[in-house]
């Protein structure tokens, strides 16, 4: 597999030129030597710093965390609904999750159509590609599918006289929305932060994993206390309350990205690098394709 991480590529390029020319003055910005402790400190702290200082990370961590936590609540809700209320056996009740799985597969199968929708957006003048906000366009659709499926499930899961297919079909709607959020919200974060995407996603993983672990514990008492109908309704209304988050980022995402210290710094570094490359190209042209002085790679 080819290396795609920009700092490593630059380091290897600088090392190759040093070896070919025998001149140690060739270097790149990532060649600065740091102790293992400093490297570990920087890389382990950055996800948490970004999680509390970056507007994009703050809101998307909350949004994805809630969606993820409620998804994990299904492992509490489904046994209560299909085993305790409807009397299904342990093995058969597990098949109820086929609804969520089918919804997820539908979203994956629709990827070519979703990609067309994303590619229809006006290209970013700097990259020539659709802007990161184009990814949020499908998240907006998914943000509606999730509470729709949750509320549908809430009022068809009980009593047992309601046909069993109704709550399972609700799971398909719910699963399709969840898959859309996880894929395209993460894509938005990745495209927004570039080389810092791994740190942004790491912080997001920590937050959503915490909520994914806590929510099922709370859910047991929630479903036992107010019943599956009202418990599902409460969760559905919570998902309705966070619907504005993707819509706000879809409309104002560019302005929000410009408020990010890391993203602005990344853009400035990119412009500096492009300027240096242009100067090197001009210098090579002036010297007939050769260099008589060294530049940073």
C-alpha positions as CSV (number, residue, x, y, z in Angstrom):
1,X,0.0,0.0,0.0
2,X,1.4,3.4,-1.0
3,X,2.1,5.9,1.8
4,X,-0.5,8.7,1.8
5,X,0.4,10.7,4.9
6,X,1.9,14.0,3.8
7,X,4.5,14.5,6.5
8,X,6.0,11.0,5.9
9,X,6.0,11.6,2.1
10,X,7.9,14.9,2.6
11,X,10.4,13.3,5.0
12,X,11.1,10.5,2.5
13,X,11.5,13.0,-0.3
14,X,13.9,15.1,1.6
15,X,15.9,12.1,2.7
16,X,16.1,10.9,-0.9
17,X,17.4,14.2,-2.2
18,X,20.0,14.3,0.7
19,X,21.2,10.9,-0.3
20,X,21.3,11.7,-4.0
21,X,23.1,15.0,-3.6
22,X,25.2,14.3,-0.5
23,X,24.1,17.6,0.8
24,X,22.6,17.5,4.3
25,X,21.0,21.0,3.9
26,X,18.0,19.5,2.2
27,X,15.2,19.2,4.8
28,X,11.5,19.6,5.4
29,X,9.5,21.0,8.3
30,X,8.8,17.6,9.7
31,X,12.5,16.7,10.1
32,X,12.6,18.5,13.4
33,X,13.7,16.0,16.0
34,X,11.6,15.5,19.1
35,X,11.9,13.2,22.0
36,X,9.6,10.2,22.2
37,X,7.9,11.8,25.2
38,X,7.2,15.0,23.3
39,X,5.8,13.2,20.3
40,X,3.6,11.0,22.6
41,X,2.4,14.0,24.6
42,X,1.5,16.0,21.4
43,X,-0.3,13.2,19.6
44,X,-2.2,11.9,22.7
45,X,-3.3,15.3,23.8
46,X,-4.3,16.7,20.5
47,X,-7.6,14.7,20.1
48,X,-8.8,15.9,23.5
49,X,-7.7,19.5,22.9
50,X,-9.5,19.5,19.6
51,X,-12.6,18.0,21.2
52,X,-13.0,21.0,23.5
53,X,-11.6,23.8,21.4
54,X,-12.6,23.1,17.8
55,X,-16.2,24.1,17.0
56,X,-16.5,21.4,14.3
57,X,-15.4,18.7,16.8
58,X,-17.5,20.0,19.6
59,X,-20.8,19.9,17.7
60,X,-20.1,16.7,15.7
61,X,-18.9,14.8,18.7
62,X,-22.2,15.7,20.5
63,X,-24.3,14.8,17.4
64,X,-22.5,11.5,16.5
65,X,-22.2,10.6,20.2
66,X,-26.0,10.8,20.8
67,X,-26.8,9.0,17.6
68,X,-24.3,6.2,18.4
69,X,-25.5,6.0,22.0
70,X,-29.2,5.6,21.0
71,X,-28.1,3.0,18.4
72,X,-26.6,1.0,21.2
73,X,-29.8,1.4,23.2
74,X,-31.3,-1.0,20.6
75,X,-29.5,-3.8,22.3
76,X,-31.6,-3.0,25.4
77,X,-34.9,-2.2,23.6
78,X,-35.1,-5.0,21.2
79,X,-34.9,-7.9,23.7
80,X,-37.5,-6.1,25.8
81,X,-39.9,-5.6,22.9
82,X,-39.5,-8.9,21.0
83,X,-38.7,-11.3,23.9
84,X,-40.5,-9.9,26.9
85,X,-43.5,-8.3,25.2
86,X,-44.0,-10.4,22.1
87,X,-42.7,-13.6,23.5
88,X,-40.2,-14.5,20.9
89,X,-37.4,-17.0,21.7
90,X,-33.8,-15.9,22.2
91,X,-32.7,-17.1,18.8
92,X,-35.7,-15.7,16.9
93,X,-35.6,-12.3,18.6
94,X,-32.1,-11.8,17.3
95,X,-33.6,-11.7,13.8
96,X,-35.4,-8.5,14.7
97,X,-32.1,-6.7,14.1
98,X,-32.3,-7.6,10.4
99,X,-34.3,-4.5,10.0
100,X,-31.5,-2.2,11.1
101,X,-29.0,-4.3,9.0
102,X,-31.2,-4.0,5.9
103,X,-31.4,-0.3,6.3
104,X,-27.6,-0.1,6.6
105,X,-27.2,-2.2,3.4
106,X,-29.6,0.1,1.6
107,X,-27.5,3.1,2.4
108,X,-24.3,1.4,1.3
109,X,-26.0,0.2,-2.0
110,X,-27.1,3.8,-2.7
111,X,-23.5,5.1,-2.5
112,X,-23.3,5.8,-6.3
113,X,-26.5,7.9,-6.1
114,X,-25.3,9.7,-3.0
115,X,-21.9,10.3,-4.6
116,X,-23.7,11.9,-7.6
117,X,-25.6,14.2,-5.2
118,X,-22.3,15.2,-3.5
119,X,-20.5,15.8,-6.8
120,X,-23.3,18.2,-8.0
121,X,-22.1,20.8,-5.4
122,X,-20.1,23.7,-6.6
123,X,-16.4,22.8,-6.5
124,X,-14.1,24.4,-4.0
125,X,-12.0,27.0,-6.0
126,X,-8.9,26.0,-4.1
127,X,-9.1,22.2,-4.5
128,X,-11.4,21.8,-7.6
129,X,-13.4,19.2,-5.6
130,X,-16.7,19.4,-3.8
131,X,-16.3,21.2,-0.5
132,X,-16.5,19.3,2.8
133,X,-20.1,20.6,3.3
134,X,-21.2,18.5,0.3
135,X,-20.8,15.5,2.5
136,X,-23.2,16.9,5.0
137,X,-26.0,17.1,2.4
138,X,-26.7,13.4,2.9
139,X,-26.3,13.7,6.7
140,X,-29.2,16.1,6.6
141,X,-31.4,13.4,5.1
142,X,-30.1,10.8,7.5
143,X,-30.8,13.2,10.4
144,X,-34.5,13.0,9.5
145,X,-34.5,9.3,8.9
146,X,-33.1,8.5,12.4
147,X,-35.8,10.1,14.5
148,X,-38.5,9.0,12.0
149,X,-37.4,5.4,12.5
150,X,-37.1,5.8,16.2
151,X,-40.6,7.3,16.7
152,X,-42.1,4.8,14.3
153,X,-40.5,2.0,16.4
154,X,-41.7,3.6,19.6
155,X,-45.4,3.4,18.7
156,X,-45.4,0.1,16.9
157,X,-43.3,-2.0,19.2
158,X,-46.1,-2.5,21.7
159,X,-48.6,-3.8,22.4
160,X,-48.0,-7.2,20.8
161,X,-51.3,-6.9,18.8
162,X,-49.5,-4.6,16.4
163,X,-48.0,-6.7,13.5
164,X,-44.3,-7.6,14.2
165,X,-43.2,-6.3,10.8
166,X,-44.0,-2.7,11.7
167,X,-41.2,-2.2,14.3
168,X,-38.8,-4.1,12.1
169,X,-39.5,-1.9,9.1
170,X,-39.0,1.1,11.5
171,X,-35.5,-0.4,12.2
172,X,-34.7,-0.3,8.5
173,X,-35.4,3.5,8.4
174,X,-33.4,3.9,11.6
175,X,-30.5,1.8,10.3
176,X,-30.3,3.6,7.0
177,X,-30.0,7.0,8.8
178,X,-27.4,5.8,11.2
179,X,-25.2,4.4,8.5
180,X,-25.5,7.7,6.5
181,X,-24.5,9.7,9.6
182,X,-21.5,7.5,10.5
183,X,-20.1,7.4,6.9
184,X,-20.6,11.0,5.7
185,X,-20.2,12.9,9.0
186,X,-16.8,11.2,9.4
187,X,-16.1,12.1,5.8
188,X,-16.9,15.7,6.6
189,X,-14.5,15.7,9.6
190,X,-11.8,14.1,7.5
191,X,-12.1,16.5,4.6
192,X,-12.2,19.5,6.9
193,X,-9.1,18.7,9.0
194,X,-6.8,17.1,6.4
195,X,-3.7,16.0,8.1
196,X,-5.3,16.5,11.5
197,X,-8.3,14.3,10.6
198,X,-6.9,11.3,12.6
199,X,-6.8,13.4,15.8
200,X,-10.3,14.8,15.2
201,X,-11.7,11.3,14.5
202,X,-9.9,9.9,17.6
203,X,-11.6,12.4,19.8
204,X,-14.9,11.6,18.2
205,X,-14.4,7.9,18.8
206,X,-13.7,8.5,22.5
207,X,-16.8,10.6,23.0
208,X,-19.1,8.3,21.1
209,X,-17.7,5.2,22.7
210,X,-18.3,6.7,26.2
211,X,-21.9,7.5,25.2
212,X,-22.3,4.1,23.5
213,X,-21.3,2.4,26.8
214,X,-23.3,4.6,29.2
215,X,-26.6,4.8,27.2
216,X,-27.5,1.1,27.4
217,X,-27.0,1.2,31.1
218,X,-29.4,4.1,31.5
219,X,-31.7,2.6,28.9
220,X,-32.4,-0.4,31.0
221,X,-34.0,1.8,33.7
222,X,-35.6,4.1,31.2
223,X,-37.5,1.3,29.4
224,X,-38.4,-0.3,32.7
225,X,-39.6,2.9,34.2
226,X,-41.8,4.5,31.5
227,X,-42.3,1.6,29.1
228,X,-41.0,1.1,25.5
229,X,-43.5,3.5,23.9
230,X,-42.6,6.6,25.9
231,X,-38.9,5.6,26.2
232,X,-38.7,5.4,22.4
233,X,-40.6,8.7,22.1
234,X,-38.2,10.4,24.5
235,X,-35.2,9.2,22.5
236,X,-36.9,10.1,19.2
237,X,-37.5,13.7,20.4
238,X,-33.9,13.9,21.5
239,X,-32.8,13.0,18.0
240,X,-35.3,15.6,16.6
241,X,-33.7,18.2,18.9
242,X,-30.3,17.7,17.3
243,X,-31.5,17.7,13.7
244,X,-30.4,21.4,13.3
245,X,-26.7,20.6,13.8
246,X,-26.1,19.1,10.3
247,X,-28.3,21.7,8.6
248,X,-26.3,24.5,10.2
249,X,-23.1,23.0,9.1
250,X,-24.4,22.4,5.6
251,X,-25.3,26.1,5.3
252,X,-22.6,27.8,7.3
253,X,-19.9,25.1,7.3
254,X,-17.4,27.2,5.3
255,X,-17.6,30.1,7.8
256,X,-17.3,27.8,10.7
257,X,-14.2,26.2,9.2
258,X,-12.6,29.6,8.9
259,X,-13.0,30.0,12.6
260,X,-10.9,27.0,13.3
261,X,-7.4,27.7,14.3
262,X,-6.0,24.4,13.1
263,X,-7.8,24.6,9.7
264,X,-6.6,28.2,9.1
265,X,-3.0,27.2,10.1
266,X,-3.2,24.2,7.7
267,X,-4.4,26.5,4.9
268,X,-1.6,29.0,5.6
269,X,1.0,26.2,5.6
270,X,-0.3,24.9,2.3
271,X,0.0,28.4,0.7
272,X,3.5,28.7,2.0
273,X,4.5,25.4,0.6
274,X,2.9,26.2,-2.8
275,X,4.8,29.5,-2.8
276,X,8.1,27.7,-2.1
277,X,7.4,25.2,-4.9
278,X,6.7,28.1,-7.2
279,X,10.0,29.8,-6.3
280,X,11.9,26.6,-6.8
281,X,10.3,26.1,-10.2
282,X,11.2,29.7,-11.2
283,X,14.7,29.2,-10.0
284,X,15.1,26.0,-11.9
285,X,13.8,27.7,-15.1
286,X,16.2,30.6,-14.6
287,X,19.1,28.2,-14.2
288,X,18.2,25.9,-17.1
289,X,16.7,23.2,-15.0
290,X,19.3,23.2,-12.3
291,X,19.6,24.7,-8.8
292,X,22.5,26.5,-7.4
293,X,21.1,26.9,-3.9
294,X,19.1,24.8,-1.6
295,X,15.4,25.2,-0.7
296,X,13.2,23.5,1.8
297,X,11.3,20.6,0.2
